[in-house]
Amino acid sequence: MITVESLTRRYAGFTAVDNVSFTAQPGRVTGFLGPNGAGKSTTMRVMVGLTAPTSGSATINGVRFADLPNPGLEVGVLLDASAQHAGRTGREILTIAADTMGLPRRRVDETLELVSLTPSEAKRRVRNYSLGMRQRLGIGTALLGDPRVLILDEPANGLDPAGIRWMRDLLTGFAGQGGTVLLSSHLLHEIEVIADDLVVIGNGKIVASGSKEELLAAAGTLARSTSPRDLAHALEQAGIPSTLAGDGSVRTDADPARVGAVALTAGIALTELRSAEGAGLEDMFLSLTADTQREGVAA
Amino acid sequence: MTATITSPDTIEAAPARRTVRPIPTSRLVKIELRKMFNTRSGFWMLVSIGVLSVIATGAVIIFAPDSAVTYESFATAIGFPMSVILPMIAILGVTSEWSQRSGLTTFTLVPSRGRVIGAKAFATFVVGVASMAVAFAVGALGNLVGAAINGTDAIWDVTLAHSSQILLGNLVGMAIGFTLGVMLRNSAAAIVGYFVVSLVLPGILALLAQVRSWFEDLQPWIDWNYTQVALFENDTDTAREWAMLASTTGIWIALPLVIGLLFLRRSEVK
């Protein structure tokens, strides 16, 4: 379990992380969301002791990261896949990490296989790696010590679709075995598919946190019908405010069952009816972080 | 004799996790040594120590007049490239963690930065001693070959005490490089810094000593180059001269190293 309590990190002139508290539970994947510069990476760096907090604390199973006797065996960390010595081979980077943790060398081969880096790729120097290959190597370094907790910053960056699927299965399986996963991403679709819990941060402050279902339930319902105007009208008659989107979909805050019932009574055939996930997470993300968006998107 | 019997039900049904032991320092030193040479630049640094020793030796055999084919000529010729390369190795051993950003992994696997830097310092020391051993050996071989070519007896005019002063002089150079690495944490800046303090600064201090007589007496106490050259020339004999070496070491190595370490331990690794 990862516990962050009243964490604050100030720099000269601005506060990157402002009184942030949340937990990432074992057996669950916790998605850490926020616009660029919201404080995700700073929070994660504080968690692993690379940045000192101004106040507050972050602990892994109750222990400060810096006090772990051999952190690599307990927490797998990937903060920046490009942060590797470009002149080392992929295999060498894993070998150093394995030696540091005191693991047998065969773990290196097992891990290379796990992250699908071929022996010839492993022999190449990291400067010649694509971003996706670096990402695989970084995930490999994180998994090397068979930890129970993973802290991953933007792990899906640069991965191809197959790689993204692979990582999703890997993390879901990891959490399924009781592991704790905290991953940050701005790929909302990815987070939506993979995360059980969400923590949304904007301008260094937590703007929302909870289970994905809870947060998305607030996002309402999306319905489509062959005659969207009639549907919107019928909903209005039933006292349910709705908006008619340009793509012909109707969105409301009411739950799908109620929208379905209204449509049935009005004799309108629905072509689609679901809780407004997908777009829901994006809408939620944009509205929650509206004040902090660079583009000044209207919520 | 009493036997303690642990009944099975007092054993807690803890999850089958291995016990986590702290990382031993010896392991850190071994890893830091490996990291100094497992990159392309590190590898070529290591190769260049051997290659330049051989080239310098060959040059003495070919160009030096017969009378100058003595062990001291070989030691001096090999000593020059050593005194440049060894500090570079010391610098890059520290700064690459920041300039190449591998520190993100290093300091997450070993959060105690002081221990990592300590391991680096020890590894640097080992590299310095080993490289100098190689250099002395190559020089000795050159001296034998040179003498054989000239048909004379090999002249061994470098005493053991002098050899250890040469070794110490090179270790001082490495320590300066290491200190700059710790203070600046940037490869380019530290290398430029090294050339400033080893090439530009001595000239300025010598000039100052010439024009200001009060500084002339002071120079040996502040100019680390002055005391390093004294080591290379086996001139550090008296207690006063050792005190001068201690003084320059304190000013240029110990003090900045402590300050640099304080900052390094608190700084953010990005």
Interface residues (C-beta under 8 A of the other chain):
Chain A: R45 V48 G49 L50 T51 A52 F65 A66 L68 P69 N70 P71 G72 L73 E74 V77 L79 D80 S82 A83 Q84 H85 A86 G87 R88 E92 I93 I96 A97 D99 T100 M101 G102 R125 T141 R148
Chain B: R17 R18 V20 R21 P22 I23 R27 L28 K30 I31 R34 K35 N38 T39 R40 S41 G42 S96 Q100 R101 S102 G103 L104 T105 F107 T108 L109 V110 P111 S112 R266 E268 V269 K270
